[in-house]
Amino acid sequence: MPQIAYHIRVTGHVQGVAYRAWARAEAKRLALRGWVRNRDDGSVEALVAGPKEAVEAMVLAMREGPGAARVSDVWTDPADPGAVADGFRITG
């Protein structure tokens, strides 16, 4: 199965609502690799890699996020799946 990766940025009310913990749980459920972190500008940033269908499902889920989140926009940029370490972690 082809592997893909995306560098993702999520804006809106996405900090202080357990977005990172939710993203980590969702990524683990989908067996994805990568990381998620808060940015100083109030957005959330992630790098997600894995099978194409699972990565696309994660991007779609990130448009909703956890219940308390209010996502405004999600931007994706292709990334190198070979450069993404195993596991999925919260980095900041």
N, C-alpha and C positions, 0 to 999 in steps of 0.2 A: 504494500500500500504506500503511495507517495507521501512523503513527509513535507510539511510546509511550516513556516514560522511567520508570525506577525509581531511587530512592535506596535503596541496599542496605547492610545491616550484617551482617557474618559474624562469628560467635564460635566459639571453640574453640581448637585449636592451629593458628593461621593466620598467625603471624608467625615469621620465621626459617626458613620452608619454601619460599621463592620464590613465595608466593601472589600477590603483586602482579605479578611478571613473568609468571607463568602467566596471570593475569587479563588483562593487556594483550595477550598473544599470542592468547588466546581471543577477546577483543573484536575484535582486528584480523581474525582469521579469519572472524568473523561480520559484519564491516564495521559495527561499532558505534562510537558516539561516546561520550566521557565521560572519566572519570578513576577512579583507585583510589589509596588511601592507607592507611597504618597509623594506628591511633588509640592514644592513650596507655594506654587500658584493655586493650590486647592484641587488640582486634578489628580487622577490616579494613572500611573503608567505601568505597563506590563509587557513582558516578552513571553510569548506562548508558542510552543512548537509541538508537533505530533502529526498524526494522520490527518489528512486534509479535512475529512468530514468532521472529526472531533474539534479541530481548530476553528472551523467555521461555526460549529455549534457553540463554542465558547464565545466567539465574537458576538454572536446573536444574543446569547445570555447576558453578556456584559452590557448590552443596550438597555436591559431591565435592571440588573443588579439585585441586591437584597431589598426586602420590603421597604425600608426607610429611605433608600436612595432615590434621587430624582436625577436621572441621567439626561443631560442636554445633548451631548454629541459624543460619538466614538470615531476616532480616526485610526486607520490601520496603514502601516507601511510594511512591505515584505521584508523579511529578514532571512538570514542563513540558518536553516534548521540544524546544520551540523555544528554550529557554534554555541548551541544552547545545552547547558549541562543537564544531567539527569536530576529528577526530582522537581518539586515546585515549592518555592519558598517566598516568604514575605521578607523584603530586604530593607524596608524603611518606612 
